[in-house]
Amino acid sequence: MNLLLSAQSPLRKYFGLGLGVGVLALALVFFLLLSPAGNSSGLQENTGGSEPILESHLEIYSLETGERTVIYQARDHFEAPNWSRDGSHLIFNSNGRLYTIPATGGTPELLNTGSAVNCNNDHGLSPDGSLLAVSNSRQGVGSQIFVLPSDGGTPRLVVEAAPSYWHGWSPDGKTLAFVGRRNDEFDIYTVPVEGGPETRLTTAPGLDDGPDYSPDGRYIYFNSVRTGTMRIFRMRPDGSSQEQLTFDKQYADWFPHPSPDGKQVVFLSYEASVDGHPANKDVVLRIMPPDGGTPKVIVKLFGGQGTINVPSWSPDSKRFAFVSYRLIPNQ
């Protein structure tokens, strides 16, 4: 998807200056409007066609105040913010590329990911903030996992088997947790960040997804449909002691993310009747203690896929980032 910045093209009108000059001027207008050079950030306008125009909002939620703050919005599609380890900026994906933006808002800047130019919404930072994991699809190959410097650079292939989708990084920085489809089953795996054999952690029939480590490294939180409805679970890093944490009949729960201080877990919930994790649904973000308990609804929004697929907590555990959406009639 193309991304539209808040500033629109200044070439909004065509002034007739005589037939010959007018034709040349009109051609120049169309050339400039369609040229990517007209946008210094590399983000391009979405004209929308006859379909509704999607507007994406990058938001920050404060646990202290309960307030939502939109720091950036665009009439196009972007997803899945990560918060930098030093708290200075966020990272999100759009149109296969990754962008950075100050945590206070501003203009997104393209992050150099080398040959990884078809990245999806499963990306995130190492505990020390020096590396970035991306899930990228090369031509003719499904999603694979790569690691590159967090400030940009050449990606290094870590997980070759496809499809594979990154979701978590162990606190010691040595291991990646990811979801992979092997023999038509989606399960959770780990792999050394330097590469090597993958280790399968889940074997239950049906989808297991969204693994994210607790900050002390004692657990991996994940979501699983093994009970018939998607629920939040956790397990030890070796796959043992798998236990269910959410039980509400009203909801189907996805993408659990423990806070950096280990005191809370935030996750996405659909109505229980919704199959999978589609985009453009009425959803909620809920929070609960790390050992389970009664989850609390803290945000209601229009979104789903792309809202909070990956870790997005601020380093001080006081805030987290997410993306909400709005469909605008194309008039």
SERO-4910 file (N, C-alpha, C, O; in steps of 0.05 Angstrom, whole numbers):
BEGIN
 pado doro    nc1    nc2    nc3   cac1   cac2   cac3    cc1    cc2    cc3    oc1    oc2    oc3
  Met    A     17    -24      0      0      0      0     17     25      0     39     25     12
  Asn    A      9     46    -14     23     71    -13     15     86     12     -6     82     23
  Leu    A     33    104     21     28    119     45     26    149     38     43    159     24
  Leu    A      6    162     49      1    191     43      8    207     67     -2    202     89
  Leu    A     26    226     64     33    244     86     11    265     89     -5    269     71
  Ser    A     10    278    112    -11    297    118    -11    321     98    -32    332     92
  Ala    A     13    328     89     15    350     69      8    340     42     19    320     33
  Gln    A    -11    354     28    -19    345      1     -4    361    -20      8    382    -14
  Ser    A     -6    352    -45      8    365    -67     -2    393    -70    -26    398    -69
  Pro    A     16    412    -75      7    440    -80     -4    443   -108    -16    464   -114
  Leu    A     -1    423   -126    -11    426   -153    -40    417   -154    -46    394   -163
  Arg    A    -58    434   -145    -86    426   -143   -103    436   -166   -125    426   -171
  Lys    A    -93    455   -180   -110    468   -201    -94    469   -227    -70    470   -228
  Tyr    A   -110    467   -249    -98    470   -275   -109    496   -287   -133    500   -289
  Phe    A    -91    514   -294    -99    539   -306    -95    538   -336    -73    533   -345
  Gly    A   -116    544   -352   -113    544   -380    -98    569   -390   -106    591   -383
  Leu    A    -77    565   -404    -61    587   -415    -60    586   -445    -39    591   -457
  Gly    A    -82    580   -457    -81    575   -485    -79    546   -490    -68    531   -474
  Leu    A    -89    536   -513    -91    507   -518    -64    494   -517    -61    473   -503
  Gly    A    -44    504   -532    -18    491   -533     -4    490   -506      5    469   -496
  Val    A     -2    514   -493     10    515   -467     -5    499   -446      6    487   -429
  Gly    A    -32    500   -449    -49    485   -430    -44    456   -431    -43    443   -410
  Val    A    -41    445   -455    -36    416   -457     -9    409   -444     -7    389   -430
  Leu    A     11    425   -449     37    420   -437     36    423   -407     48    407   -393
  Ala    A     22    443   -397     19    446   -368      5    423   -355     13    413   -334
  Leu    A    -16    413   -369    -31    390   -358    -13    365   -357    -14    350   -337
  Ala    A      3    361   -378     21    338   -378     41    340   -355     48    321   -342
  Leu    A     51    365   -351     70    369   -329     58    363   -302     70    351   -285
  Val    A     33    372   -298     19    367   -273     17    337   -268     23    327   -246
  Phe    A      8    321   -288      5    293   -284     32    280   -279     34    261   -263
  Phe    A     53    289   -293     80    277   -288     88    281   -260     98    263   -247
  Leu    A     85    306   -249     94    312   -222     77    297   -201     88    288   -181
  Leu    A     51    295   -206     34    281   -187     40    252   -185     39    240   -164
  Leu    A     48    240   -207     53    211   -208     82    204   -201     88    181   -197
  Ser    A     99    224   -200    127    219   -195    133    216   -166    124    234   -151
  Pro    A    147    195   -156    153    192   -128    172    214   -119    175    218    -95
  Ala    A    186    227   -137    204    249   -129    189    272   -117    201    290   -104
  Gly    A    162    274   -121    147    295   -110    143    293    -80    132    311    -68
  Asn    A    152    271    -68    150    267    -39    177    259    -28    186    237    -33
  Ser    A    189    277    -12    217    273     -4    220    249     15    242    239     17
  Ser    A    199    240     28    201    218     47    199    191     33    205    171     45
  Gly    A    190    191      8    186    165     -6    159    154     -1    152    133    -13
  Leu    A    142    167     15    114    158     20     96    171     -1     98    195     -6
  Gln    A     79    155    -12     63    165    -35     34    166    -29     24    151    -12
  Glu    A     20    183    -44     -9    187    -39    -25    163    -50    -19    152    -71
  Asn    A    -46    156    -35    -65    136    -43    -89    149    -54   -104    163    -40
  Thr    A    -95    146    -80   -118    159    -93   -144    146    -86   -165    158    -88
  Gly    A   -143    120    -77   -167    107    -67   -184     94    -87   -197     73    -81
  Gly    A   -185    104   -112   -203     92   -132   -232     94   -123   -240    114   -111
  Ser    A   -248     73   -128   -276     73   -120   -281     62    -92   -303     63    -81
  Glu    A   -260     49    -81   -262     38    -54   -260     59    -33   -249     80    -38
  Pro    A   -270     53     -9   -266     72     14   -237     77     19   -220     59     15
  Ile    A   -230    100     27   -202    108     33   -196     99     62   -211    106     80
  Leu    A   -174     85     65   -166     77     92   -148     98    105   -129    107     93
  Glu    A   -156    107    129   -139    125    144   -128    111    168   -143     99    184
  Ser    A   -101    111    171    -88     98    193    -79    118    214    -69    140    207
  His    A    -81    111    239    -74    129    261    -53    115    279    -59     93    290
  Leu    A    -30    126    282    -10    116    301    -15    129    328    -13    154    331
  Glu    A    -22    113    347    -31    124    373    -13    114    396      0     93    394
  Ile    A    -13    129    418      0    121    442    -20    122    465    -35    142    468
  Tyr    A    -21    101    480    -39     99    503    -23    102    529     -3     88    532
  Ser    A    -32    119    547    -19    123    573    -34    108    594    -58    113    599
  Leu    A    -20     90    608    -33     75    630    -38     93    654    -56     88    669
  Glu    A    -22    115    657    -26    133    680    -50    150    677    -64    155    697
  Thr    A    -56    159    653    -78    178    649   -102    165    635   -125    176    636
  Gly    A    -98    143    621   -119    130    605   -125    145    579   -145    140    566
  Glu    A   -107    163    572   -111    180    548    -98    167    523    -77    154    525
  Arg    A   -110    171    500   -100    163    474    -90    188    459   -104    208    458
  Thr    A    -66    186    448    -54    209    434    -46    199    406    -30    181    403
  Val    A    -57    212    385    -50    206    358    -25    222    351    -26    247    352
  Ile    A     -3    209    345     22    223    338     26    225    308     43    241    299
  Tyr    A     12    209    293     15    211    264     -9    197    251    -19    177    261
  Gln    A    -19    208    229    -40    196    214    -36    200    184    -24    219    176
  Ala    A    -47    181    169    -44    182    140    -67    168    127    -78    149    138
  Arg    A    -76    178    104    -97    165     90    -87    142     73    -88    143     48
  Asp    A    -76    123     87    -66     98     74    -60     78     96    -68     82    119
  His    A    -46     57     89    -43     35    107    -15     32    118      4     30    103
  Phe    A    -13     33    145     12     25    158      4      9    183    -19      8    191
  Glu    A     25     -5    195     19    -25    215     41    -27    236     63    -18    232
  Ala    A     34    -40    258     52    -54    276     75    -38    287     98    -43    279
  Pro    A     70    -18    305     93     -3    315    110    -19    336     99    -34    351
  Asn    A    136    -14    335    155    -21    356    164      5    369    166     25    355
  Trp    A    170      4    395    181     27    409    211     22    413    218      1    422
  Ser    A    227     42    406    256     39    408    264     35    438    250     45    456
  Arg    A    286     22    442    295     16    470    303     41    485    301     41    510
  Asp    A    311     62    471    318     87    485    294    105    488    296    127    499
  Gly    A    271     97    477    246    112    480    243    135    460    224    150    461
  Ser    A    262    139    442    262    163    425    244    161    401    234    182    392
  His    A    239    137    390    224    135    365    209    109    363    213     90    379
  Leu    A    192    108    343    176     84    337    184     74    309    195     90    293
  Ile    A    180     49    304    184     37    278    158     24    269    144     10    285
  Phe    A    150     28    244    126     15    233    131      7    204    150     16    192
  Asn    A    113    -10    194    116    -19    166     94     -9    149     71     -5    158
  Ser    A    100     -5    123     81      3    103     92     -3     75    116      3     70
  Asn    A     76    -15     58     84    -20     31    110    -36     29    126    -32     11
  Gly    A    114    -55     48    138    -72     47    163    -59     59    183    -73     62
  Arg    A    161    -34     67    184    -20     78    179    -13    107    157    -14    117
  Leu    A    201     -6    121    199      2    149    206     32    151    223     42    136
  Tyr    A    193     45    169    197     73    174    201     79    203    191     64    220
  Thr    A    215    100    209    218    109    237    205    136    239    202    152    220
  Ile    A    196    142    264    183    168    270    188    175    299    188    157    316
  Pro    A    194    200    305    198    207    333    174    199    350    151    200    341
  Ala    A    178    191    375    156    183    393    137    206    399    115    201    409
  Thr    A    146    230    394    129    253    398    113    261    373     98    280    373
  Gly    A    118    247    351    106    253    325    125    267    307    147    274    314
  Gly    A    117    271    282    134    283    262    131    270    235    110    259    229
  Thr    A    151    271    219    151    260    192    165    233    192    188    232    200
  Pro    A    153    212    182    166    186    180    190    187    161    190    201    141
  Glu    A    211    172    168    234    170    151    239    140    144    236    123    161
  Leu    A    245    136    119    250    109    109    275     97    123    296    110    124
  Leu    A    272     72    133    295     58    145    307     40    124    293     25    110
  Asn    A    333     42    121    348     26    102    348     -4    111    362    -10    130
  Thr    A    334    -21     97    334    -49    103    347    -66     81    342    -90     79
  Gly    A    364    -53     65    378    -67     44    360    -80     25    342    -68     14
  Ser    A    365   -106     20    349   -121      1    322   -130     12    305   -141     -3
  Ala    A    317   -126     38    291   -133     50    271   -111     45    268    -93     62
  Val    A    258   -112     23    239    -91     15    211   -101     12    194    -87      0
  Asn    A    205   -124     23    178   -135     23    171   -145     51    163   -168     55
  Cys    A    176   -128     70    172   -135     99    143   -134    106    128   -117     97
  Asn    A    134   -153    123    107   -153    133    107   -141    161    126   -128    169
  Asn    A     85   -145    176     82   -131    202     95   -146    226     88   -140    249
  Asp    A    112   -165    221    125   -180    243    154   -173    244    171   -185    230
  His    A    160   -152    260    187   -141    262    191   -131    290    172   -125    304
  Gly    A    217   -129    299    221   -119    326    251   -118    333    268   -129    319
  Leu    A    256   -105    356    283    -98    364    295   -118    384    280   -131    399
  Ser    A    321   -121    384    335   -137    404    334   -122    431    328    -98    432
  Pro    A    338   -137    453    337   -124    479    355   -100    483    348    -81    497
  Asp    A    379   -100    471    397    -78    473    392    -56    452    406    -36    452
  Gly    A    373    -61    434    366    -42    414    385    -40    390    381    -23    373
  Ser    A    405    -57    389    425    -55    368    417    -69    342    427    -62    320
  Leu    A    398    -88    343    390   -104    320    360   -103    316    345    -97    334
  Leu    A    352   -108    292    324   -108    284    318   -134    269    332   -140    249
  Ala    A    298   -149    278    289   -172    263    266   -164    245    248   -150    253
  Val    A    267   -174    220    245   -169    201    236   -196    189    252   -214    186
  Ser    A    211   -196    181    200   -219    166    195   -209    138    179   -191    133
  Asn    A    210   -220    119    211   -209     92    207   -231     72    219   -253     74
  Ser    A    191   -226     51    186   -245     30    202   -238      5    198   -216     -6
  Arg    A    220   -255     -3    235   -251    -28    218   -263    -51    200   -279    -47
  Gln    A    225   -255    -75    210   -264    -99    210   -294   -100    231   -307   -101
  Gly    A    186   -306   -102    183   -335   -104    186   -350    -78    185   -374    -78
  Val    A    191   -335    -56    195   -348    -30    176   -335    -10    171   -311    -12
  Gly    A    165   -350      9    148   -339     29    164   -323     50    188   -319     46
  Ser    A    151   -315     71    164   -299     92    186   -314    105    183   -336    115
  Gln    A    210   -301    106    233   -311    120    242   -290    141    234   -267    140
  Ile    A    259   -298    160    267   -280    181    296   -272    177    314   -288    173
  Phe    A    300   -246    178    326   -233    175    332   -216    199    314   -207    213
  Val    A    358   -211    204    367   -192    224    386   -172    212    403   -179    195
  Leu    A    383   -146    219    400   -125    209    405   -104    231    391   -105    251
  Pro    A    424    -87    228    428    -65    248    403    -48    251    389    -43    231
  Ser    A    396    -40    275    371    -26    280    370      2    267    349     13    262
  Asp    A    394     13    260    394     39    247    397     35    216    401     55    202
  Gly    A    393     11    207    394      5    178    419     -9    170    440     -6    182
  Gly    A    417    -25    148    440    -39    138    433    -64    123    410    -67    114
  Thr    A    452    -82    120    448   -106    105    435   -128    121    445   -135    143
  Pro    A    413   -139    112    400   -161    127    414   -187    125    426   -194    104
  Arg    A    414   -202    147    426   -229    148    404   -249    152    389   -247    171
  Leu    A    403   -269    135    383   -290    137    388   -308    161    409   -318    165
  Val    A    367   -311    178    368   -327    202    351   -352    199    360   -374    205
  Val    A    326   -349    189    308   -371    186    301   -373    156    287   -356    145
  Glu    A    311   -394    143    307   -397    114    280   -411    108    268   -404     88
  Ala    A    272   -429    124    246   -443    119    223   -423    119    222   -406    136
  Ala    A    206   -426     99    183   -407     96    157   -422     94    156   -445     84
  Pro    A    135   -410    105    135   -383    116    143   -383    146    137   -402    161
  Ser    A    157   -362    154    164   -358    182    160   -329    189    166   -311    173
  Tyr    A    150   -324    213    144   -297    221    155   -291    249    147   -304    269
  Trp    A    173   -272    251    185   -265    277    164   -253    296    145   -240    287
  His    A    167   -258    322    150   -246    342    164   -238    368    155   -220    381
  Gly    A    185   -252    376    197   -246    402    227   -250    402    238   -265    386
  Trp    A    240   -237    422    269   -238    425    274   -243    454    264   -229    472
  Ser    A    290   -264    461    296   -271    488    311   -248    502    326   -234    489
  Pro    A    307   -244    528    320   -221    542    350   -221    541    363   -200    543
  Asp    A    362   -245    538    391   -246    536    402   -240    508    426   -240    503
  Gly    A    383   -236    489    390   -229    462    400   -252    445    408   -247    422
  Lys    A    398   -276    454    410   -299    440    390   -315    423    399   -330    405
  Thr    A    364   -312    427    344   -329    415    321   -314    404    312   -294    416
  Leu    A    312   -322    380    287   -311    369    265   -331    371    269   -355    369
  Ala    A    241   -320    377    216   -337    377    200   -329    353    197   -305    347
  Phe    A    189   -349    339    174   -343    315    153   -364    310    152   -385    322
  Val    A    136   -357    291    115   -376    281    123   -386    254    130   -370    236
  Gly    A    121   -412    250    127   -423    224    107   -444    216     96   -458    233
  Arg    A    102   -445    190     84   -467    180    102   -489    170    118   -485    151
  Arg    A     99   -512    182    114   -536    174     94   -559    172     79   -564    191
  Asn    A     93   -572    149     74   -594    145     45   -586    150     30   -600    163
  Asp    A     39   -561    140     12   -550    141      3   -544    170    -21   -541    174
  Glu    A     20   -542    189     14   -534    216     30   -510    224     54   -509    221
  Phe    A     16   -490    234     29   -466    245     36   -470    274     17   -474    291
  Asp    A     61   -471    281     70   -475    309     91   -454    316    101   -439    300
  Ile    A     98   -454    342    118   -435    352    145   -449    354    147   -472    363
  Tyr    A    165   -435    345    192   -445    344    211   -424    356    205   -401    359
  Thr    A    235   -434    364    257   -416    371    281   -423    354    283   -445    343
  Val    A    299   -403    351    324   -407    336    345   -389    347    339   -367    355
  Pro    A    370   -397    348    391   -379    356    393   -355    337    390   -358    313
  Val    A    397   -331    348    398   -307    331    422   -309    311    421   -296    290
  Glu    A    442   -324    318    465   -327    299    459   -348    278    476   -353    260
  Gly    A    436   -361    279    429   -382    260    433   -409    271    448   -413    291
  Gly    A    421   -429    259    423   -457    269    397   -471    267    378   -460    255
  Pro    A    395   -495    278    370   -510    276    348   -497    293    352   -486    314
  Glu    A    323   -499    282    300   -488    297    289   -510    315    292   -534    310
  Thr    A    277   -501    338    266   -519    358    236   -514    359    227   -492    364
  Arg    A    221   -535    355    192   -533    356    182   -534    386    190   -552    401
  Leu    A    165   -514    393    156   -513    421    127   -522    425    120   -531    446
  Thr    A    110   -519    404     82   -527    407     75   -548    387     86   -549    365
  Thr    A     57   -566    394     49   -588    377     19   -592    376      9   -610    362
  Ala    A      4   -575    390    -25   -577    390    -37   -572    362    -27   -554    348
  Pro    A    -57   -587    354    -70   -582    328    -81   -554    327    -91   -543    347
  Gly    A    -80   -541    303    -90   -514    301    -68   -493    304    -45   -500    310
  Leu    A    -75   -468    300    -56   -446    300    -46   -439    327    -62   -435    346
  Asp    A    -20   -438    330     -6   -425    353      9   -401    342     22   -403    321
  Asp    A      8   -378    355     18   -353    343     27   -334    364     23   -338    388
  Gly    A     40   -313    355     46   -289    372     65   -293    396     59   -281    416
  Pro    A     86   -309    394    103   -313    418    118   -288    426    131   -275    409
  Asp    A    118   -281    451    133   -258    462    143   -265    490    128   -275    506
  Tyr    A    169   -260    494    181   -268    520    173   -249    543    169   -225    538
  Ser    A    171   -260    567    170   -243    591    197   -230    595    217   -242    586
  Pro    A    199   -207    608    225   -193    610    245   -208    627    269   -203    624
  Asp    A    237   -226    644    256   -242    659    264   -268    645    281   -283    655
  Gly    A    252   -273    621    259   -296    605    248   -323    615    254   -344    604
  Arg    A    230   -322    636    220   -347    647    197   -358    631    191   -382    633
  Tyr    A    183   -341    615    160   -350    600    160   -340    572    173   -319    566
  Ile    A    146   -354    554    138   -344    528    108   -343    528     95   -363    532
  Tyr    A     97   -319    524     68   -316    521     60   -320    492     76   -312    474
  Phe    A     37   -331    486     29   -336    459     -2   -339    458    -15   -341    479
  Asn    A    -13   -340    434    -41   -346    431    -45   -372    415    -29   -378    397
  Ser    A    -66   -386    423    -71   -413    411   -101   -418    408   -117   -409    425
  Val    A   -108   -432    387   -136   -438    382   -143   -467    390   -164   -477    383
  Arg    A   -125   -479    405   -128   -508    412   -153   -514    428   -162   -537    428
  Thr    A   -165   -494    441   -190   -499    456   -215   -495    438   -237   -501    447
  Gly    A   -211   -486    414   -234   -480    396   -238   -451    391   -249   -443    371
  Thr    A   -229   -434    410   -229   -405    408   -201   -395    414   -188   -406    432
  Met    A   -192   -374    401   -165   -364    406   -163   -353    434   -178   -336    442
  Arg    A   -143   -363    449   -138   -355    477   -109   -349    481    -92   -356    465
  Ile    A   -103   -335    503    -76   -329    511    -65   -351    529    -79   -360    547
  Phe    A    -41   -360    523    -27   -381    538      1   -371    545      9   -350    535
  Arg    A     14   -385    562     43   -382    566     56   -409    570     43   -428    577
  Met    A     82   -409    567     98   -434    570    126   -427    578    134   -404    576
  Arg    A    141   -446    587    169   -442    592    184   -440    565    174   -450    545
  Pro    A    208   -428    564    222   -424    539    229   -450    524    235   -449    501
  Asp    A    228   -473    538    233   -499    525    207   -512    516    208   -534    505
  Gly    A    185   -498    519    159   -509    510    143   -524    531    121   -532    526
  Ser    A    155   -527    555    141   -542    576    121   -524    591    122   -500    588
  Ser    A    104   -537    607     85   -523    625     68   -503    611     65   -480    619
  Gln    A     55   -512    589     37   -494    574     11   -491    590     -2   -511    596
  Glu    A      3   -466    595    -21   -461    611    -38   -439    598    -27   -419    588
  Gln    A    -64   -442    600    -82   -423    589    -87   -400    609    -89   -405    633
  Leu    A    -88   -375    599    -91   -352    616   -117   -336    612   -126   -323    631
  Thr    A   -130   -338    589   -155   -324    584   -177   -344    578   -172   -365    565
  Phe    A   -201   -337    587   -223   -356    585   -250   -343    577   -270   -358    575
  Asp    A   -251   -317    573   -276   -303    568   -290   -314    543   -278   -316    522
  Lys    A   -315   -321    545   -330   -331    522   -336   -309    502   -342   -315    479
  Gln    A   -335   -284    510   -342   -262    493   -321   -256    472   -327   -246    450
  Tyr    A   -296   -263    478   -273   -254    462   -256   -277    450   -256   -299    460
  Ala    A   -242   -270    429   -220   -286    418   -195   -269    420   -195   -246    411
  Asp    A   -174   -279    432   -151   -263    441   -126   -268    425   -120   -291    419
  Trp    A   -111   -247    418    -88   -249    401    -65   -231    411    -70   -211    425
  Phe    A    -41   -239    405    -16   -223    407    -11   -211    435    -13   -187    439
  Pro    A     -5   -228    454      1   -218    481     29   -206    483     48   -217    472
  His    A     31   -184    497     57   -170    499     62   -162    529     49   -144    538
  Pro    A     80   -176    543     86   -169    570    101   -142    571    117   -135    553
  Ser    A     94   -126    591    108   -100    595    137   -104    603    143   -125    615
  Pro    A    154    -85    597    183    -88    605    187    -92    635    207   -104    642
  Asp    A    169    -81    652    173    -85    680    160   -112    690    162   -118    714
  Gly    A    148   -127    671    137   -153    678    111   -153    694    102   -174    703
  Lys    A     98   -130    697     75   -128    714     48   -132    699     28   -137    712
  Gln    A     48   -129    673     23   -130    658     27   -142    630     50   -142    620
  Val    A      6   -152    619      6   -162    591    -17   -149    576    -40   -150    585
  Val    A    -11   -136    554    -31   -124    537    -36   -142    513    -17   -154    503
  Phe    A    -60   -144    503    -66   -161    480    -91   -151    466   -106   -135    477
  Leu    A    -95   -161    442   -117   -154    424   -140   -174    427   -135   -198    428
  Ser    A   -165   -165    427   -188   -183    429   -209   -176    408   -217   -152    406
  Tyr    A   -217   -196    393   -240   -194    375   -265   -206    389   -263   -219    410
  Glu    A   -288   -201    377   -311   -217    386   -305   -246    380   -292   -252    360
  Ala    A   -315   -264    397   -309   -292    395   -317   -304    368   -306   -324    359
  Ser    A   -337   -292    355   -347   -303    330   -329   -297    306   -332   -309    285
  Val    A   -310   -279    309   -292   -272    287   -271   -293    283   -258   -302    302
  Asp    A   -268   -302    258   -248   -322    251   -222   -309    243   -222   -292    226
  Gly    A   -200   -318    255   -174   -307    248   -169   -279    260   -183   -272    279
  His    A   -150   -264    248   -146   -237    258   -147   -218    235   -126   -206    227
  Pro    A   -171   -213    224   -174   -196    200   -171   -167    207   -172   -159    230
  Ala    A   -168   -151    186   -167   -122    189   -196   -111    190   -215   -124    184
  Asn    A   -198    -85    198   -222    -70    196   -246    -82    211   -267    -88    200
  Lys    A   -241    -87    237   -262    -98    255   -263    -81    280   -244    -67    287
  Asp    A   -286    -81    293   -288    -69    320   -275    -88    340   -284   -110    344
  Val    A   -253    -78    352   -237    -95    370   -232    -79    396   -239    -55    398
  Val    A   -220    -93    415   -211    -79    440   -183    -88    446   -174   -109    438
  Leu    A   -169    -71    461   -144    -78    474   -149    -82    503   -162    -66    516
  Arg    A   -139   -105    513   -144   -112    541   -117   -116    556    -96   -120    543
  Ile    A   -118   -114    582    -94   -116    598   -100   -134    622   -122   -134    632
  Met    A    -80   -149    631    -83   -167    653    -56   -171    667    -36   -165    656
  Pro    A    -57   -181    692    -32   -188    706    -17   -211    692    -30   -226    677
  Pro    A      9   -213    696     24   -234    681     16   -262    687     21   -280    670
  Asp    A      4   -268    710     -4   -295    717    -33   -300    709    -44   -322    715
  Gly    A    -45   -282    695    -73   -285    687    -91   -269    706    -82   -251    720
  Gly    A   -117   -275    706   -136   -259    722   -156   -248    703   -158   -255    680
  Thr    A   -172   -229    714   -193   -217    698   -182   -195    681   -173   -174    691
  Pro    A   -182   -198    654   -172   -176    637   -190   -152    638   -215   -154    642
  Lys    A   -178   -129    633   -193   -103    633   -191    -91    606   -170    -89    594
  Val    A   -214    -82    595   -215    -68    569   -205    -40    574   -215    -25    591
  Ile    A   -184    -32    559   -173     -5    563   -176     12    537   -176     37    539
  Val    A   -179     -1    514   -182     14    489   -202      0    471   -201    -24    468
  Lys    A   -221     15    460   -239      5    440   -232     20    414   -228     44    413
  Leu    A   -230      4    392   -221     16    367   -231      0    343   -241    -22    346
  Phe    A   -227     12    320   -231     -2    294   -204    -10    284   -187      7    278
  Gly    A   -200    -36    281   -173    -45    272   -172    -75    272   -190    -88    261
  Gly    A   -151    -86    284   -147   -115    284   -119   -122    273    -99   -117    286
  Gln    A   -119   -133    249    -93   -139    236    -77   -113    233    -88    -93    223
  Gly    A    -53   -113    243    -36    -89    242    -37    -71    266    -21    -53    268
  Thr    A    -56    -76    284    -60    -58    307    -37    -61    327    -25    -41    335
  Ile    A    -31    -85    335    -11    -90    356      1   -118    354      3   -133    373
  Asn    A      9   -124    329     20   -151    324     46   -157    339     52   -180    344
  Val    A     61   -137    344     88   -140    355     92   -123    380     76   -105    385
  Pro    A    114   -128    395    118   -112    420    120    -82    415    134    -73    396
  Ser    A    105    -67    431    103    -38    426    103    -22    452     95      2    452
  Trp    A    113    -34    474    114    -20    500    136      1    500    157     -2    487
  Ser    A    131     24    514    152     43    519    171     30    540    163     13    555
  Pro    A    197     38    540    216     26    558    209     28    588    216     11    604
  Asp    A    194     49    595    186     53    623    160     39    631    151     41    654
  Ser    A    148     24    612    123      9    617     99     26    623     79     16    632
  Lys    A    101     52    618     78     70    624     60     74    600     38     84    603
  Arg    A     70     67    576     54     72    552     59     49    532     79     34    534
  Phe    A     42     47    513     47     29    490     35     42    465     17     59    467
  Ala    A     45     34    442     36     44    417     19     24    402     22      0    406
  Phe    A      0     34    386    -17     16    370    -27     32    346    -23     56    344
  Val    A    -40     18    327    -51     31    304    -81     26    302    -90      3    305
  Ser    A    -96     47    299   -125     45    294   -130     54    266   -113     67    253
  Tyr    A   -154     48    256   -161     54    228   -188     67    225   -205     65    243
  Arg    A   -193     79    202   -219     91    195   -223     88    166   -205     93    150
  Leu    A   -247     80    157   -255     79    129   -271    103    122   -291    109    134
  Ile    A   -261    118    102   -273    143     93   -286    139     66   -272    130     48
  Pro    A   -311    145     62   -324    143     36   -308    159     15   -301    182     20
  Asn    A   -304    147     -8   -289    160    -29   -308    174    -47   -322    162    -64
  Gln    A   -310    200    -44   -330    216    -58   -318    228    -84   -332    242    -98
***
